[in-house]
Amino acid sequence: MTGILGASASSSSAGSSSAPVHGKFVHVVFFWLKNPDDQAERKQFENNLNNFISGIDYIRSSHVGTAAGTNRTVVDNSYTYCLIVSFDNKDDHDAYQEHALHQKFVTDSEALWERVQVYDSIVV
């Protein structure tokens, strides 16, 4: 699946070419892991995240990433992971929220994070 920023859902590699956002509803989620330096927990979280994203047909595009480390006063680099997914509409987003794979991701991963922040937007 091509990501919003050109990375596949299973990769967060830099240097990929840019790809357009598909869908009119964008769901952005920031995660702060409890133990961000624990590589085993990071791998588990990434696997949980990528497994659920790849199985939900409502998702039109996705991006999984980490803080870029840019140094500007308006940039928050404190999060561990960012997930951006887009949908055709709010109804598809709502169905995604109830999807069994999304629910499994939350159940399997919630012990790993200390904070989650969500921003939803629609194209204007």
GIMO-V976569 format. One line per field, one symbol per residue. phi: phi as a letter, one per 30 degrees, with the letter a starting at -180 (. if undefined). psi: psi as a letter, one per 30 degrees, with the letter a starting at -180 (. if undefined). burial: + if it has 24 or more other ideal C-beta (glycine too) atoms within 12 Angstrom, else -. A space follows every 10 residues. Layout:
phi: ???
psi: ???
burial: ???
This chain:
phi: .ddecjcddc bbddjdddbd dcjcccccbc ccddbdcddd dddddddedd ddddccdddc abbcbbedid cbddcccddc bbcbbbbdad eddddedcde ddddedddcd ddccabbcbc bbdc
psi: kklegfklfg khklgllkkl kklfkkjkkk kjleiffjee eeeeeeeeee eeefgjffke llkkllkfgk ikffkjgfle lkkkkllele eeeeeeefke eeeeeeefff fflfkkkkkk llk.
burial: +-+++++-+- -+-------- +++-++++++ +-+------- -+--++-+++ -++--+-+++ ++++++---- --------++ ++++++++-- -++--++--- ++--++--+- -++--+---- ----
